């Protein structure tokens, strides 16, 4: 599911609401270690979307 997230989130980055919706779905299926990897990836590529989402707080 993590690889799916890496593939799909860039395609949805044009729409913040859709991006967040898909991000919530992806997080629901990940292990704690995978969530940390996703969080690092989001910080690197989608810092603004990540900060505004508050999904990891």
SERO-4910 file (N, C-alpha, C, O; in steps of 0.05 Angstrom, whole numbers):
BEGIN
 pado doro    nc1    nc2    nc3   cac1   cac2   cac3    cc1    cc2    cc3    oc1    oc2    oc3
  Unk    A     16    -24      0      0      0      0     17     25      0      9     46    -11
  Unk    A     41     23     12     59     46     12     67     54    -16     67     77    -23
  Unk    A     74     34    -32     82     39    -60     59     51    -76     63     69    -92
  Unk    A     35     42    -70     11     53    -83     10     83    -76      4    100    -93
  Unk    A     14     90    -51     13    118    -42     34    134    -57     28    157    -65
  Unk    A     58    124    -60     79    138    -74     71    143   -104     80    162   -116
  Unk    A     56    125   -115     47    128   -143     23    146   -146     22    162   -165
  Unk    A      3    143   -128    -22    157   -132    -22    186   -122    -34    203   -134
  Unk    A     -8    191   -100     -9    218    -89      2    240   -108    -10    261   -109
  Unk    A     23    235   -122     31    256   -141     10    262   -162      8    285   -172
  Unk    A     -5    242   -170    -26    246   -190    -50    262   -179    -65    274   -194
  Unk    A    -52    263   -152    -75    277   -140    -66    304   -128    -83    317   -115
  Unk    A    -42    311   -131    -32    335   -117    -44    361   -128    -42    382   -115
  Unk    A    -58    360   -150    -71    384   -162    -96    391   -145   -105    414   -147
  Unk    A   -107    373   -130   -131    377   -115   -126    370    -85   -125    347    -78
  Unk    A   -124    391    -69   -117    387    -40   -137    368    -26   -129    351    -11
  Unk    A   -163    372    -31   -183    356    -17   -181    326    -25   -182    309     -8
  Unk    A   -178    321    -51   -175    294    -60   -149    282    -50   -148    258    -42
  Unk    A   -127    297    -50   -101    289    -39   -104    280    -10    -95    258     -3
  Unk    A   -117    296      6   -121    289     35   -139    265     39   -134    248     56
  Unk    A   -160    263     22   -178    240     24   -163    214     19   -165    194     34
  Unk    A   -147    214     -2   -132    190     -9   -110    184     11   -105    161     18
  Unk    A    -98    205     21    -77    202     42    -89    189     67    -76    172     78
  Unk    A   -113    197     75   -125    185     99   -130    155     94   -126    138    112
  Unk    A   -139    148     70   -144    120     63   -118    104     64   -118     82     75
  Unk    A    -97    115     53    -72    101     52    -61     97     80    -52     75     87
  Unk    A    -62    117     97    -52    115    124    -66     93    140    -54     79    156
  Unk    A    -92     89    135   -108     69    149    -97     41    144   -102     23    161
  Unk    A    -83     36    122    -73      9    116    -44      5    122    -34    -17    118
  Unk    A    -30     25    132     -1     23    135      6     15    164     -8     20    183
  Unk    A     30      2    166     41     -4    192     54     21    202     59     40    187
  Unk    A     61     22    228     74     46    239    100     53    225    106     76    221
  Unk    A    116     33    217    141     38    203    136     50    175    150     68    166
  Unk    A    115     40    162    108     50    136     97     79    138    102     95    120
  Unk    A     83     85    159     73    112    163     96    131    166     95    153    156
  Unk    A    117    123    180    141    140    183    154    145    156    163    168    151
  Unk    A    156    125    140    167    128    113    151    147     96    161    164     82
  Unk    A    124    143     98    106    161     83    109    190     92    109    208     76
  Unk    A    111    193    118    114    220    130    139    234    119    139    257    112
  Unk    A    161    219    119    187    230    108    184    237     79    193    259     70
  Unk    A    171    220     64    167    225     35    150    250     31    156    266     14
  Unk    A    128    252     46    111    275     44    125    301     51    122    322     38
  Unk    A    142    300     72    157    324     79    176    333     56    180    356     52
  Unk    A    187    313     43    206    319     22    192    330     -3    201    350    -15
  Unk    A    170    319    -11    157    326    -37    132    343    -34    125    358    -53
  Unk    A    118    342    -12     92    355     -9     90    369     18     71    366     32
  Unk    A    110    385     24    111    398     50     86    414     57     75    411     78
  Unk    A     77    431     38     54    447     43     29    431     48     13    436     67
  Unk    A     24    411     32      1    393     35      3    378     61    -17    374     74
  Unk    A     27    369     67     31    353     92     25    370    116     10    361    134
  Unk    A     35    394    118     32    411    141      2    418    144     -9    418    166
  Unk    A    -12    424    122    -40    432    123    -58    409    130    -81    413    139
  Unk    A    -49    384    125    -67    361    129    -71    354    158    -92    345    166
  Unk    A    -51    358    175    -52    351    203    -58    322    208    -69    315    229
  Unk    A    -52    305    189    -59    277    192    -40    261    210    -46    239    219
  Unk    A    -17    272    214      3    258    230      6    270    258     24    262    273
  Unk    A    -11    289    265     -8    303    291    -23    287    312    -24    294    335
***
